[in-house]
Amino acid sequence: MKTAYPIVMSKDEKYIVVYIPDFDIYSQGKDYAEAIEMARDAIGLMGIDYEDDGKALPKPTEISDVKCGADDIISLVDIDFAEYRRKNDMRSVRRNVTLPAWLDYAAEKSGINVSAVLQRALKEELNITETSK
């Protein structure tokens, strides 16, 4: 389920600094788009930590209740914690595959890591790069 949390963006000399009041954390980006992306990532990481620690996620503050300076920008950042967890789960899972015996033998004899080859092939087939997860 998607949730939208308010953020406060402040421009300093070099970066856009983002304050996320519901988690009491900061992030930053080189421009507004990156600042929002980094805020979403920070919220996602905090949400996973909360869930893993058995803590309830904070309810988003009403945007009208967020305090900010005269030059600050208030925005909302949406996050789907379940989807964020799926995209960032780097655990390895065991998957059985069927290969002809001769191919398995040839790969083993050549010292080829079949799991690594399968991962590369799946990423290529799915047009996945590390940045497009």
C-alpha positions as a Markdown table, in Angstrom:
| # | Residue | x | y | z |
|---|---|---|---|---|
| 1 | Met | 0.0 | 0.0 | 0.0 |
| 2 | Lys | 1.3 | 3.4 | -1.0 |
| 3 | Thr | 1.7 | 6.1 | 1.6 |
| 4 | Ala | 2.7 | 9.7 | 1.1 |
| 5 | Tyr | 5.0 | 11.4 | 3.7 |
| 6 | Pro | 5.6 | 15.2 | 3.7 |
| 7 | Ile | 9.1 | 16.5 | 3.2 |
| 8 | Val | 10.7 | 19.9 | 3.7 |
| 9 | Met | 13.3 | 20.9 | 1.1 |
| 10 | Ser | 15.7 | 23.7 | 1.8 |
| 11 | Lys | 18.3 | 25.0 | -0.7 |
| 12 | Asp | 21.8 | 25.6 | 0.6 |
| 13 | Glu | 24.9 | 26.7 | -1.3 |
| 14 | Lys | 25.5 | 23.3 | -2.9 |
| 15 | Tyr | 22.6 | 20.9 | -2.2 |
| 16 | Ile | 18.9 | 20.6 | -1.7 |
| 17 | Val | 18.6 | 19.5 | 2.0 |
| 18 | Val | 15.5 | 17.4 | 2.8 |
| 19 | Tyr | 14.0 | 17.0 | 6.2 |
| 20 | Ile | 11.5 | 14.2 | 6.7 |
| 21 | Pro | 9.7 | 15.1 | 9.9 |
| 22 | Asp | 7.8 | 11.8 | 10.4 |
| 23 | Phe | 11.1 | 9.9 | 10.7 |
| 24 | Asp | 13.1 | 12.9 | 12.0 |
| 25 | Ile | 15.8 | 12.3 | 9.4 |
| 26 | Tyr | 17.6 | 14.3 | 6.8 |
| 27 | Ser | 18.8 | 13.6 | 3.2 |
| 28 | Gln | 20.0 | 15.6 | 0.3 |
| 29 | Gly | 20.3 | 15.8 | -3.4 |
| 30 | Lys | 22.1 | 17.9 | -6.0 |
| 31 | Asp | 18.8 | 19.1 | -7.4 |
| 32 | Tyr | 15.1 | 18.8 | -6.5 |
| 33 | Ala | 14.5 | 15.6 | -8.4 |
| 34 | Glu | 17.5 | 13.8 | -6.8 |
| 35 | Ala | 16.5 | 15.2 | -3.4 |
| 36 | Ile | 13.0 | 13.7 | -3.7 |
| 37 | Glu | 14.5 | 10.4 | -4.9 |
| 38 | Met | 16.9 | 10.4 | -1.9 |
| 39 | Ala | 14.1 | 11.2 | 0.5 |
| 40 | Arg | 12.0 | 8.3 | -0.9 |
| 41 | Asp | 15.1 | 6.0 | -0.4 |
| 42 | Ala | 15.6 | 7.3 | 3.2 |
| 43 | Ile | 11.9 | 6.8 | 4.0 |
| 44 | Gly | 12.1 | 3.3 | 2.5 |
| 45 | Leu | 15.1 | 2.3 | 4.5 |
| 46 | Met | 13.7 | 3.7 | 7.7 |
| 47 | Gly | 10.4 | 1.9 | 7.1 |
| 48 | Ile | 12.1 | -1.4 | 6.6 |
| 49 | Asp | 14.1 | -0.9 | 9.8 |
| 50 | Tyr | 10.9 | -0.1 | 11.7 |
| 51 | Glu | 9.2 | -3.2 | 10.3 |
| 52 | Asp | 12.2 | -5.4 | 11.1 |
| 53 | Asp | 12.3 | -4.0 | 14.6 |
| 54 | Gly | 8.5 | -4.7 | 15.1 |
| 55 | Lys | 7.8 | -1.0 | 15.4 |
| 56 | Ala | 4.7 | 0.6 | 13.8 |
| 57 | Leu | 5.3 | 2.9 | 10.9 |
| 58 | Pro | 4.5 | 6.6 | 11.7 |
| 59 | Lys | 1.3 | 7.9 | 10.3 |
| 60 | Pro | 2.1 | 10.7 | 7.8 |
| 61 | Thr | 1.7 | 14.2 | 9.2 |
| 62 | Glu | -0.9 | 16.4 | 7.5 |
| 63 | Ile | 0.9 | 18.7 | 5.1 |
| 64 | Ser | -0.9 | 21.7 | 6.7 |
| 65 | Asp | 0.7 | 20.8 | 10.0 |
| 66 | Val | 4.3 | 20.7 | 8.7 |
| 67 | Lys | 6.4 | 23.7 | 9.8 |
| 68 | Cys | 9.0 | 25.2 | 7.5 |
| 69 | Gly | 10.9 | 28.4 | 6.7 |
| 70 | Ala | 9.8 | 31.1 | 4.3 |
| 71 | Asp | 12.1 | 29.8 | 1.5 |
| 72 | Asp | 11.5 | 26.1 | 2.1 |
| 73 | Ile | 9.4 | 23.9 | -0.1 |
| 74 | Ile | 7.0 | 21.3 | 1.3 |
| 75 | Ser | 6.2 | 18.4 | -0.9 |
| 76 | Leu | 4.9 | 14.8 | -0.5 |
| 77 | Val | 6.9 | 11.7 | -1.3 |
| 78 | Asp | 5.0 | 8.5 | -2.0 |
| 79 | Ile | 6.4 | 5.1 | -0.9 |
| 80 | Asp | 5.1 | 1.5 | -1.1 |
| 81 | Phe | 7.1 | -0.2 | 1.6 |
| 82 | Ala | 6.4 | -3.7 | 0.4 |
| 83 | Glu | 7.5 | -2.8 | -3.2 |
| 84 | Tyr | 10.6 | -1.0 | -1.8 |
| 85 | Arg | 11.6 | -4.1 | 0.2 |
| 86 | Arg | 11.1 | -6.3 | -2.9 |
| 87 | Lys | 13.3 | -4.1 | -5.1 |
| 88 | Asn | 16.0 | -3.7 | -2.5 |
| 89 | Asp | 16.1 | -7.3 | -1.1 |
| 90 | Met | 19.6 | -8.5 | -2.0 |
| 91 | Arg | 19.3 | -11.9 | -0.4 |
| 92 | Ser | 20.1 | -14.8 | -2.6 |
| 93 | Val | 17.5 | -17.4 | -3.1 |
| 94 | Arg | 18.0 | -21.0 | -4.1 |
| 95 | Arg | 16.5 | -22.0 | -7.4 |
| 96 | Asn | 16.8 | -25.4 | -9.1 |
| 97 | Val | 17.5 | -25.4 | -12.8 |
| 98 | Thr | 17.7 | -28.2 | -15.3 |
| 99 | Leu | 20.7 | -28.5 | -17.6 |
| 100 | Pro | 21.8 | -31.3 | -19.9 |
| 101 | Ala | 24.5 | -33.3 | -18.0 |
| 102 | Trp | 27.1 | -32.6 | -20.7 |
| 103 | Leu | 26.6 | -28.8 | -20.3 |
| 104 | Asp | 26.8 | -29.0 | -16.5 |
| 105 | Tyr | 30.0 | -31.0 | -16.9 |
| 106 | Ala | 31.5 | -28.6 | -19.4 |
| 107 | Ala | 30.7 | -25.6 | -17.2 |
| 108 | Glu | 32.2 | -27.3 | -14.1 |
| 109 | Lys | 35.3 | -28.4 | -16.0 |
| 110 | Ser | 35.8 | -24.8 | -17.2 |
| 111 | Gly | 35.3 | -23.3 | -13.7 |
| 112 | Ile | 32.2 | -21.4 | -14.8 |
| 113 | Asn | 30.0 | -20.1 | -12.1 |
| 114 | Val | 26.6 | -21.2 | -13.4 |
| 115 | Ser | 24.7 | -19.0 | -10.9 |
| 116 | Ala | 26.6 | -15.9 | -12.1 |
| 117 | Val | 26.0 | -16.7 | -15.7 |
| 118 | Leu | 22.3 | -17.3 | -15.1 |
| 119 | Gln | 22.0 | -13.9 | -13.2 |
| 120 | Arg | 23.7 | -12.0 | -16.1 |
| 121 | Ala | 21.5 | -13.8 | -18.7 |
| 122 | Leu | 18.3 | -13.0 | -16.8 |
| 123 | Lys | 19.2 | -9.4 | -16.3 |
| 124 | Glu | 20.0 | -9.1 | -20.0 |
| 125 | Glu | 16.8 | -10.8 | -21.0 |
| 126 | Leu | 14.7 | -8.6 | -18.7 |
| 127 | Asn | 16.7 | -5.4 | -19.6 |
| 128 | Ile | 17.6 | -4.8 | -16.0 |
| 129 | Thr | 20.6 | -2.8 | -15.1 |
| 130 | Glu | 21.7 | -2.1 | -11.5 |
| 131 | Thr | 20.1 | 1.4 | -11.7 |
| 132 | Ser | 16.8 | 0.2 | -13.2 |
| 133 | Lys | 15.7 | -2.2 | -10.4 |
